[in-house]
């Protein structure tokens, strides 16, 4: 997720497992308490703030966003298109 606050940008990237999906999609008719394991069922990593007026911040912001997009496409056919474009 990218959030903007005037000229500042923040990036939040969440990773989750099947327990989180069970928690989200379980019927509201009963209370769901997530089980505790070794790894939290939802982890959010935050980056920022990135100042849009600071020339040093924008390349860092773009690099993080592009890296995340490429990591998500790694196992898809679209990954080859991006890799070829970035050579």
Secondary structure, DSSP 8 states (H G I E B T S, - for coil): -EEEETTEEEEEEEEE-HHHHHHHHS-TTS-------SS-SEEEEEEEEEETT-HHHHHHHHHHHHHHHHHHHTTSTHHHHHHHHT-
